[in-house]
Amino acid sequence: MSLSQHSAPVAFARPVLVRDGVYEHLRRAVLDGEIAPGERIGEVELGERLGVSRTPIREAIMRLTQDGLLMGSANKGVRVRTVTAQEARDTYAVREELDGLGAALAAAAHTAADAAALRAALGEINAARDGDYRQQTRLDLGFHRAITGAAHNAALGDLARNLEQRVALIKHQTRTYNAHPDTAAQHAAILKAVLDRDAAAAREAARLHVRTFAALVVNEMNPDA
């Protein structure tokens, strides 16, 4: 397993339950792009780096495979899963509906604390360094997660967490669109509609944002689609 040379690896703190800590550490490394789609996970190397035995490593790998973040084969070992163009298309079709619903619910249910958190999340995206793809991806996902949180709907939150994993894999696989010129304007439109408590406008702004980037991503993954 090779790690990015452009930023420090995710810090690992030994928890009370080592297996849970290894799972969360490895999951975050995948979602943050520290380990890229298609990259091999070495059990021995990872265990030595974290200072744990191979048992919690194997348990974490099994859980992450069940989560759909890792995949194993007899010839290539365990790797971060890659996503097909059709899976990306399916993922963004669902994300359009969920993000639209989340934005509409957030427009109705957000608190003053939520509003402050949303403004701060968008400010961090806009201040992110050009070319730092991993940071841009982390902040972008965080902004959308904050909108979902402002909806105060537990069922939506559970669904969005699972979908976010798929979106993160797609983003790290294509590595193209976080700094697209339309991104800032579309994020601002979503935030304005949410803060204005305009549920219809928030829903449409969120759906438009997903549709815009779904087309770009799918074309990148399969230009002939």
Secondary structure, 3 states (H helix, E strand, C coil): CCCCCCCCCCCCCCCCCHHHHHHHHHHHHHHCCCCCCCCECCHHHHHHHHCCCHHHHHHHHHHHHHHCCEEEECCCEEEECCCCHHHHHHHHHHHHHHHHHHHHHHHHHCCHHHHHHHHHHHHHHHHCCCCCHHHHHHHHHHHHHHHHHHCCCHHHHHHHHHHHHHHHHHHHHHCCCCCCHHHHHHHHHHHHHHHCCCHHHHHHHHHHHHHHHHHHHHHHHCCCC
